[in-house]
């Protein structure tokens, strides 16, 4: 999807729908704006239901001052205008009140964006603007002063968050990823004290995706076309279930002859289409496309383990709470969890980059999943459906454990009962 060809009012509608549907604002809360090439500001209206917005509701505030539209512009227009005046590189702004980020705003702290490298890459560091009356010139000045320091995300004390970027879709990535970061940190702190990866560990991350020779496939069989569609359907579902953000998460599926399909790098997961999926054949890739940065891990897993037909790398918040803590996740909480997940090892942060073959070797029929410190959850299976099911069960199980901590001691299934499960379900 070429977002740059979409009218500003339609872009705002698309993003506001996502924010509202994902529970990151309320009927009356939040505002979104775009500064166009003419210097005009397109912005959401004041006092209009965010759940029923239409393109006609979006207001245009002309550079010279006149307002074009059926409604008044958002009461927060002053701070949008202030940011645009002080940051020439910012062309879009989002302000809303996601619960996790409001939580940080009322303790007057910024989320730790260093817990996962993918979060810091998108968000960078986060500023904090002093409290002021909503809609006031003072609030606008406070927020703009933080943006002048170079931030793309600013927490507003006792209020919410503002993000800005080069376009609305970049701005949304920052907004969504910061909320994701906040949720991970809150859940992680229920377990213990989360730990960020060291500079030495971060140094092993490659700057770019490893080069593959390009080929132009001459044929896409019926099976491949079917798998491309199935992958997109599951990716969309995983995104809507908040198992990863718009720029995270990698799905792959084995094809015949040693080739496989994999999600592309930096393509919005909500809008991904079958034509975006990248085909990998040996050391070649489909021309004109960039595969996920984790492509080598997928490649090694398929080469080592013929029984594995699908791989998912995701960042579900509750599992990531364990990934950023020195605490192991124990799947022995209910029968379904242990049957589907088995014991889940935790791999070192560096292994995914400096030793992908060693990381791939962990995945046997008895070890279908692994956590990677400060990074991700890797899930394998003999079908895309089975792999996705494991991803869901892992996240729901981790969420149950974290919630259980608030009630009392967690009691896993006893060893004797585990042996009965293993015998009954053929796990030994």
LUMMI-816813 format. One record per residue (C-alpha): residue number from 1; residue in one letter; x, y, z. Coordinates in steps of 0.25 Angstrom, whole numbers. Each point is the difference from the previous one (the first is absolute). Layout:
BEGIN
NUM:A:X:Y:Z
...
END
This chain:
BEGIN
1:X:0:0:0
2:X:6:14:-4
3:X:-4:8:12
4:X:5:13:-7
5:X:-11:-1:-11
6:X:-11:0:11
7:X:-7:14:3
8:X:4:6:14
9:X:-15:-1:5
10:X:0:-15:-4
11:X:13:-3:7
12:X:-5:6:13
13:X:-13:-8:-1
14:X:8:-13:-2
15:X:10:3:12
16:X:-11:5:9
17:X:-8:-13:-3
18:X:12:-8:4
19:X:2:8:13
20:X:-14:-1:4
21:X:-2:-15:-4
22:X:12:-4:8
23:X:-4:6:12
24:X:10:12:1
25:X:-10:11:1
26:X:-15:2:3
27:X:-12:6:-7
28:X:4:14:4
29:X:15:-1:1
30:X:12:2:-9
31:X:3:8:-12
32:X:8:-2:-13
33:X:6:10:-10
34:X:8:1:-12
35:X:7:12:-5
36:X:-1:0:-16
37:X:10:6:-10
38:X:-8:13:-1
39:X:2:2:15
40:X:-15:-3:3
41:X:-3:-9:13
42:X:-10:-11:-2
43:X:-5:-4:14
44:X:-11:-8:7
45:X:-12:8:4
46:X:-4:4:14
47:X:-11:-8:8
48:X:-3:-10:-11
49:X:-1:-15:3
50:X:13:-6:-4
51:X:-7:-13:-3
52:X:-9:5:-11
53:X:10:10:-7
54:X:-2:2:-15
55:X:9:7:-10
56:X:-9:12:0
57:X:2:2:15
58:X:15:3:-1
59:X:3:15:0
60:X:10:8:-8
61:X:6:12:7
62:X:6:9:-11
63:X:14:6:1
64:X:-6:13:0
65:X:-10:-3:11
66:X:-14:-3:-6
67:X:-6:-13:4
68:X:-6:-9:-11
69:X:-10:-11:5
70:X:-13:-4:7
71:X:6:1:14
72:X:9:7:9
73:X:15:-5:0
74:X:5:-8:13
75:X:2:9:12
76:X:14:-5:0
77:X:3:7:-13
78:X:10:10:7
79:X:10:-11:4
80:X:-1:-6:-14
81:X:3:14:-6
82:X:11:2:10
83:X:7:-13:-3
84:X:-1:3:-15
85:X:6:13:2
86:X:12:-5:8
87:X:3:-13:-8
88:X:1:2:-15
89:X:2:-15:-1
90:X:-13:-4:6
91:X:-12:-1:-9
92:X:-10:-8:8
93:X:-4:-1:15
94:X:-8:-9:8
95:X:-5:3:14
96:X:-8:-11:8
97:X:-2:-6:14
98:X:4:-15:-1
99:X:-2:-6:14
100:X:14:-5:1
101:X:6:13:-4
102:X:-9:8:9
103:X:5:-9:12
104:X:14:6:-3
105:X:-5:14:-1
106:X:-7:-1:14
107:X:13:-5:6
108:X:7:11:-9
109:X:10:-10:-6
110:X:4:-4:-14
111:X:0:-15:-5
112:X:13:-6:-1
113:X:1:-2:-15
114:X:13:-8:1
115:X:-6:-13:5
116:X:-1:-5:-14
117:X:9:6:-11
118:X:-12:0:-10
119:X:-7:10:9
120:X:12:9:1
121:X:2:0:-15
122:X:-14:5:-2
123:X:-2:9:12
124:X:13:5:5
125:X:1:7:13
126:X:-13:6:6
127:X:-2:14:5
128:X:-9:5:12
129:X:-8:13:-1
130:X:-5:7:13
131:X:-15:0:2
132:X:-8:12:-5
133:X:-15:2:-3
134:X:-4:-8:-12
135:X:-2:8:-12
136:X:8:12:6
137:X:12:7:-7
138:X:8:-3:12
139:X:-2:-15:-2
140:X:4:2:-15
141:X:12:7:4
142:X:4:-11:10
143:X:-2:-11:-10
144:X:7:7:-11
145:X:12:3:9
146:X:2:-15:2
147:X:-1:-2:-15
148:X:10:10:-3
149:X:10:-9:8
150:X:-1:-10:-12
151:X:-10:-10:6
152:X:-11:-6:-8
153:X:-8:-4:12
154:X:-4:8:12
155:X:-8:-4:13
156:X:-9:11:5
157:X:0:0:15
158:X:-14:-5:5
159:X:-5:0:-14
160:X:4:-10:-11
161:X:10:0:-11
162:X:4:8:-13
163:X:8:-6:-12
164:X:5:7:-12
165:X:7:-5:-13
166:X:3:2:-15
167:X:-14:-5:-4
168:X:-12:-5:7
169:X:3:-15:-1
170:X:14:2:6
171:X:-6:8:11
172:X:-10:-11:3
173:X:11:-10:0
174:X:7:8:11
175:X:-13:1:8
176:X:-4:-14:-1
177:X:14:-5:3
178:X:1:9:12
179:X:-13:-5:6
180:X:5:-15:-3
181:X:13:4:8
182:X:-8:5:11
183:X:-9:-12:1
184:X:12:-9:0
185:X:7:8:11
186:X:-12:0:9
187:X:-2:-15:-1
188:X:15:-3:2
189:X:0:8:13
190:X:-11:-9:5
191:X:10:-11:-1
192:X:13:7:4
193:X:9:11:-5
194:X:2:0:-15
195:X:14:1:-6
196:X:4:7:-12
197:X:11:-7:-10
198:X:14:6:2
199:X:7:8:-11
200:X:9:-12:-3
201:X:-12:-9:-3
202:X:-7:11:-9
203:X:13:1:-8
204:X:-2:-14:-6
205:X:-13:5:-7
206:X:3:1:-15
207:X:-3:13:-6
208:X:-8:-5:-12
209:X:-6:-13:-5
210:X:11:-10:-5
211:X:1:1:-15
212:X:-7:-10:-9
213:X:1:-1:-15
214:X:-13:4:-7
215:X:-8:-8:-9
216:X:-13:2:-7
217:X:-9:-12:2
218:X:-6:-5:-13
219:X:-11:-8:7
220:X:-9:0:12
221:X:-7:-13:2
222:X:-14:-1:6
223:X:6:-6:13
224:X:9:12:2
225:X:-11:10:-3
226:X:-9:-6:10
227:X:12:0:11
228:X:2:15:-3
229:X:-15:3:2
230:X:0:-9:13
231:X:13:7:5
232:X:-7:14:-2
233:X:-12:-4:7
234:X:7:-5:12
235:X:9:12:0
236:X:-12:9:1
237:X:-6:-8:11
238:X:13:0:8
239:X:1:15:-2
240:X:-15:2:5
241:X:3:-9:12
242:X:12:10:3
243:X:10:-12:0
244:X:9:10:-7
245:X:0:14:-6
246:X:-1:5:-14
247:X:15:-1:-3
248:X:3:-12:8
249:X:-3:-15:-1
250:X:5:-10:-11
251:X:-8:-12:-6
252:X:6:-10:-9
253:X:-5:-12:-7
254:X:8:-12:-6
255:X:-2:-3:-15
256:X:5:-11:-8
257:X:14:-1:-5
258:X:7:7:12
259:X:-7:13:-3
260:X:-9:8:10
261:X:-9:12:1
262:X:3:11:10
263:X:-6:14:4
264:X:7:12:-5
265:X:8:10:8
266:X:-7:13:5
267:X:-13:-2:-7
268:X:-12:3:9
269:X:-6:-13:5
270:X:-14:4:-1
271:X:0:3:-15
272:X:10:-11:-4
273:X:-5:-7:-13
274:X:4:-13:-7
275:X:9:8:-10
276:X:8:6:11
277:X:4:-14:5
278:X:15:-4:-4
279:X:4:-13:-6
280:X:13:-5:4
281:X:7:-11:-8
282:X:14:-4:5
283:X:8:12:0
284:X:-9:8:-9
285:X:-12:9:3
286:X:-12:5:-8
287:X:4:12:-7
288:X:-4:14:5
289:X:-3:-5:14
290:X:7:1:13
291:X:-2:-12:9
292:X:-1:0:15
293:X:13:3:8
294:X:-1:-14:6
295:X:0:-7:-13
296:X:13:-8:3
297:X:-6:-6:13
298:X:-12:-5:-8
299:X:9:-5:-11
300:X:8:-8:10
301:X:-12:-6:7
302:X:-6:-5:-13
303:X:14:-6:-4
304:X:2:-7:13
305:X:-14:-5:3
306:X:-9:-6:-11
307:X:-12:-2:10
308:X:-1:15:1
309:X:-9:6:-10
310:X:-2:14:6
311:X:7:10:8
312:X:-5:13:7
313:X:8:10:8
314:X:-9:9:8
315:X:1:10:12
316:X:-13:-3:8
317:X:0:9:12
318:X:-2:-10:11
319:X:11:-10:-5
320:X:9:12:-2
321:X:-1:4:15
322:X:7:-13:2
323:X:10:3:-11
324:X:5:12:7
325:X:0:-6:14
326:X:10:-10:6
327:X:-12:-9:2
328:X:-3:-13:-8
329:X:-14:-2:-5
330:X:-6:-14:5
331:X:-11:-5:-10
332:X:-4:-11:11
333:X:-12:9:4
334:X:-12:-7:-7
335:X:0:-13:-9
336:X:-2:7:-13
337:X:12:10:2
338:X:10:-12:3
339:X:-5:-9:-11
340:X:1:11:-11
341:X:12:8:6
342:X:8:-10:7
343:X:12:6:8
344:X:5:13:-6
345:X:15:3:0
346:X:5:14:1
347:X:11:3:-11
348:X:10:11:2
349:X:-2:13:-7
350:X:12:-1:-9
351:X:-3:-14:-5
352:X:-11:5:-10
353:X:11:8:-7
354:X:14:-5:3
355:X:-4:-15:0
356:X:-13:-2:-8
357:X:3:-15:-3
358:X:2:-3:15
359:X:-13:7:3
360:X:-7:-8:-11
361:X:5:-13:6
362:X:-8:2:12
363:X:-13:-3:-7
364:X:-3:-15:1
365:X:-13:-7:0
366:X:1:1:16
367:X:4:15:-1
368:X:-10:7:-9
369:X:2:14:6
370:X:11:9:6
371:X:1:14:7
372:X:12:8:-4
373:X:5:10:10
374:X:-5:14:-2
375:X:-5:-3:-14
376:X:-11:-10:-4
377:X:-7:-13:1
378:X:3:-10:-11
379:X:-11:-10:-3
380:X:0:-12:-9
381:X:-10:-11:-5
382:X:-4:-10:-10
383:X:-10:10:-6
384:X:-3:15:0
385:X:-12:-3:8
386:X:7:-8:11
387:X:11:11:1
388:X:-10:11:1
389:X:-8:-8:11
390:X:13:-2:8
391:X:3:15:-1
392:X:-14:3:5
393:X:1:-10:11
394:X:14:5:4
395:X:-5:14:2
396:X:-13:-3:7
397:X:8:-10:10
398:X:10:11:3
399:X:-11:10:2
400:X:-7:-9:10
401:X:13:-3:8
402:X:2:15:1
403:X:-14:3:4
404:X:1:-12:10
405:X:12:7:7
406:X:-10:11:5
407:X:-8:-11:7
408:X:10:-9:6
409:X:11:-10:-2
410:X:-1:-7:-14
411:X:-1:-15:2
412:X:5:-8:-13
413:X:-5:-14:-3
414:X:7:-10:8
415:X:11:-9:-6
416:X:-8:-13:1
417:X:-12:7:-7
418:X:9:5:-11
419:X:5:-15:-2
420:X:-15:-4:-1
421:X:-2:11:-11
422:X:13:-4:-8
423:X:-5:-15:0
424:X:-14:3:-3
425:X:3:10:-12
426:X:12:-7:-5
427:X:10:11:4
428:X:11:-10:4
END
